[in-house]
Amino acid sequence: MLQKNDIGPQAYRDAMAHFAGHVHVVTTDGSAGRRGATVIAACSVSDTPPTILVCLNRENPKNEPFVKNGRFALNTLASDQEALSVGFSGLAGLPVEERFALGEWDMISTGAPTLKGALAVFDCELIDTKDLATHRVLFGTVTGLRIGDNLRPLIYHDRGYHAL
């Protein structure tokens, strides 16, 4: 007979630390304000139409501009962009202006800040959201795309940064 074990939040986080993920900075700008955050939980949903999803902590009220602005850009980081990831993670306590000062930004199609030098940029119109537990999943149709140089990606694994 199979038996379920007690899966508490810390045990779950410890197991997820063994899950390697590509590091991204997701950004938005508009009438609700400018915002950026480091994320690992992002992936492709479909290529027809090009659609991605990003998971954000919905318990952080600073993440509301992503929904209110109705647009976001997913900026995929290279191994030499670790400082940018740390700055946008919130751990350093940097205000919005100082976070964005860590990189060089432009715009592609939606008006969301897009990182020059990113491995890839997916500029998206928000088409749907789904709240589940502590997080909000943003679904975006890709309306602008930039493919950067083929550099080594920045990966997060075992609570630390690594290059692939």
Salt bridges, closest charged atoms under 4 A:
ASP14 OD1 - ARG159 NH2 2.65
ASP29 OD2 - ARG34 NE 3.67
GLU64 OE2 - ARG136 NH1 2.97
GLU104 OE2 - LYS116 NZ 3.23
ASP106 OD1 - ARG146 NH2 3.09
ASP131 OD2 - ARG58 NH1 3.88
ASP131 OD1 - ARG136 NE 2.65
